[in-house]
């Protein structure tokens, strides 16, 4: 199972619903996700039961109003830096993350 461009509209609708509309229009983030999926390909999903018990998993997310992104678009490097720092602090690379640029999914 993986996340592809075909999933973006449903993900955006779900984010709008779960955010109760308070986060703003999801069109900007949906466009950014489509671009990332086009550039880097689908994102594989891994079942929790398939992870090793000691696997270092670093989930990443952005919170707050989407309208802030208009003023300063994230590059993605912000997440890479955070994930890399967690791995350095723990003394091991993350095994799974939602940003394959930081650590390959195995």
C-alpha positions in Angstrom: 0.0 0.0 0.0 1.2 3.5 -0.8 0.2 7.1 -1.1 0.0 8.3 -4.7 -1.2 11.4 -6.4 -4.6 9.8 -6.8 -5.0 9.9 -3.0 -4.3 13.7 -2.6 -7.9 14.9 -3.0 -9.2 12.4 -0.4 -6.3 13.3 2.0 -7.1 17.0 1.6 -10.8 16.4 2.2 -10.0 14.4 5.4 -7.6 17.1 6.6 -10.4 19.7 6.1 -12.9 17.6 8.0 -10.6 16.7 10.9 -9.4 20.2 11.1 -13.0 21.4 11.3 -12.1 24.0 8.6 -10.1 26.0 11.0 -6.8 25.5 9.3 -7.7 27.2 6.1 -7.9 26.0 2.5 -5.9 22.8 2.0 -5.3 23.5 -1.8 -1.8 24.9 -1.1 -0.7 21.8 0.8 -2.4 19.5 -1.7 -0.5 21.1 -4.5 2.8 20.8 -2.6 2.0 17.1 -1.9 1.2 16.4 -5.6 4.5 18.1 -6.6 6.5 16.0 -4.0 4.8 12.8 -5.2 5.6 13.7 -8.8 9.2 14.4 -8.0 9.9 11.6 -5.6 7.3 8.9 -6.3 4.7 7.2 -4.1 5.1 7.0 -0.3 5.0 3.4 0.9 2.9 2.7 3.9 4.1 0.1 6.5 1.9 -1.8 8.9 2.9 -1.3 12.5 3.0 -5.0 13.0 5.7 -5.3 10.3 8.1 -3.0 12.3 10.8 -4.5 14.5 10.1 -3.9 18.2 13.1 -1.7 18.6 12.7 0.2 15.3 13.2 4.0 15.6 10.2 5.5 13.9 10.1 9.3 13.6 6.8 10.7 12.5 6.7 14.3 11.3 3.9 16.7 10.9 3.1 20.4 10.5 0.5 22.1 12.6 -1.2 25.5 12.5 -2.9 27.5 9.9 -2.2 26.6 6.3 -2.4 30.3 5.4 1.0 30.8 7.0 2.5 28.8 4.2 1.7 31.6 1.8 4.3 33.8 3.5 7.0 31.2 3.9 6.8 27.9 2.0 8.6 25.0 3.7 11.3 23.3 1.6 11.1 19.9 3.2 14.6 20.4 4.6 13.0 21.4 8.0 11.7 17.8 8.4 15.0 16.3 7.3 16.9 18.3 9.9 14.5 17.3 12.7 14.7 13.6 11.8 18.4 13.7 11.4 18.8 15.4 14.8 16.6 12.7 16.5 18.8 10.0 15.0 21.9 11.7 16.1 20.6 12.2 19.6 19.5 8.5 19.8 22.8 7.3 18.2 21.0 5.4 15.4 19.4 6.3 12.2 15.6 6.3 12.0 14.4 3.1 10.3 11.1 4.5 9.1 9.8 8.0 8.5 7.5 9.8 6.2 10.4 11.6 4.6 12.4 9.2 2.6 15.1 11.8 1.9 16.2 11.6 5.5 16.2 7.9 6.0 15.3 5.2 3.4 12.3 3.1 4.3 13.4 -0.5 4.8 
